[in-house]
Structures are given as C-alpha cells and as structure tokens.
Amino acid sequence: MILQVGGVAPDFLVKDHLNRDTSIRQFRGKRLVFFFYPKADTPGCTLESCGFKDLYPQFQERGVEVLGCSFDTVAANAAFVKKYDLPYALLCDVDREIALAYGACDEPNAGYADRITYIIDEDGFISHAFSHVETRTHPAKVLEALPPSPPA
C-alpha cells in the first residue's frame, strides 16, 4: 500500500550504484524525488530514468535531489547509470526492505518494484505520492507537482 501524503518517509540504509551506504537521513534539509522502477535498462525504466535525467537541471534549480530505487544489484544499477549517463544515485534494494516500507511491493520475494514516486520535503515528510505512472510523461508531471522552492 502506497504511503500517505503527510506521513514520515521511512528511513533506510542501503547501497547505491557506487556501493556507497545511503540513508534517507542524508537528504534532510533538501527536497527529494524518490522513484521506484521495476528493472534497470528495460524500455519503460530507461524512458522514465532518462526523463528524470533530462529534467535534472530543473529539479536542481528548485533545490530538489532525485533518487531512484529498484531491486537491481550494485553492478546492474552501475551499468545502467553509466550507459545512460544518469546524474543521480540509484539505490539497490536487493532485499526489498525499502520497497516494502514504501509500498512499492507487498511481499519480500516480489520480482519487481511497483512504479511509484514520492516527493519528500526538507523535513522528511511525504508531500506527494504518485501511484499511477506513465513513463513518458511522469518526470514532467513530478516537476509540475513540486511546491514552490522555499525562500532562501
């Protein structure tokens, strides 16, 4: 079940595509787009991931970091990042713990993560949740849904 807007984004500790430990706490103080995708280097996931890449400068201008997550290994996600020159980190949720906590799957042996996205605010609360994703247009819809940047 997808997490509700207004709730706290569950914490986690997992490896990213560069084999670095990554936690949701690392992003406190920044807004975050956190998207789940089924499998690295497949057509829909490539379309969605490259859409976020193309709009990444606009996300950055708004003070927003982008973070992807799948069940892929460090090696698979690293190859995906390299092949498409993705400018953001991909998390390797091989044990499905993050996906279970965020409602991107409902069982520990799920084959793939559901395609869902969250916008998480600076304080770690969910401000938007997207459970119906059209890979071609989704990144632009997420950018449109972002609340205005907080005053500096």
N, C-alpha and C positions, 0 to 999 in steps of 0.2 A: 504494500500500500504506500502510495506516494506521501511524503511528508507534507504537513500543513504549513501554509504561509503564517508567519508569526512565531513559529517554533524555532528552537535552537538547532543549528546544524550539528549533528553528532560528530564528535571528534574521532580521529583515527590516526594510525601510524602505519605507513605502507611505503614501499619503494616506488620511485618514479622511473621513467625510462632511462635515466642516467645512474640508476641504482642508488639514489640518494634517499635517505629517510625523509618522508614528507608527512606533515600533520596539518589538519585544518587550522590549528592554532597559529601556524606560521603566517596565515593570511589575515589575522586580526588587524584591524586598522585600515584594511583595503576591502573594497567590494570585490566579489568573486562570482564569475560564471562557472558553475561546476556541472559539466555534462557527462552523461554516461552513454557509451556507444557499444554495440554488440561485439565487433571484432575488427582489429586493425587491418588496414589495407584491403577492405572489401568495398564494393562500389558505394553503398549508402554511407558508410562510415567515412570513406575518403571524401565524398561530396560535402558532408557535414563538417568534417575537420578542416578541410580546405576553405570552407565558407568562414569558419571562425578565424583561420589564418588571414584571409583576405581583409576581414574587418578588424583584425587585431589592433592596428594603429588607432582606430576609432575607439575601441574598448580602452586602450591605454590612455588616450586623451581624456577619457572620462574617469580615469583612476581605477579602472577595473582590470583585474587579472583573470585569465581564462585557464581552466584546468579540466582536462579530460580524464576519463576513467573507464577501464574495461577489465576483463579477466585475463588479458594477454600477459605474457611474460615480459620481463625487462628486455630481453633480446628482440622479441616481436615488436614491442612498442618503440624501441630504439630504432629499429629498421624503418618503421612507419614514419617516425619523426624525420629521419634522415632522407628518406625517399621523397617526401613532400615538403621538406624544409619548414616544419611546423615550429612556430616561435614560442610555444607554451609547453608546459610539462604534461605528460600523460602518466597517470597512475596505474600501477599493476596490481589489481585486486584479485590475485590468483586464488585466494581463499574465500572470496565473495563476502568478506566481512563488511566492507563499505557498502556494497550493493544491497546487502540485507538491511543494514542500518538506514539506508536512504530510500528503500522501497524500489530499487532497480531490479530486484529479483525476490522470489519468495521461498527459495529453498537453497541450502548450501551446495547442492550438486547441480545447480542451474547451468545450462550450457552457455548461455549468453546473457549479458545485462540488457535490461529493457532500455530503450532510448528515451531518457528523461533528462531534464535540465533544471537546475536551481540557480537563482540569483541569491547570493548570501551577502548581507550587509556588513558594514565595518565591525559591528559588534557580535557577529556570528549568528544572526537570526535570518531565517529564510524570508525574503521579500517577494519572491515569485517562484512558482513551480509550474513546469511545463510537462505534461504527460502525453500530449499528442504532438509529435514532431514530424514535420515534412522536411526531409534532409536538405532539399534545395533552398528553402526559404527560411529555415529555422534560425540560423545565426543572425540574419537581419531582424527577425521578429524579436529575438532576445535583446538586441541592441536598442530597438524601439521601446521595449518594455522597461529599460533601465530608468530608475528615478533620476532626476537631475543630480549632477555632481554636488556634493556638499560644499558649502563655502569654505574657502581656504583660510 
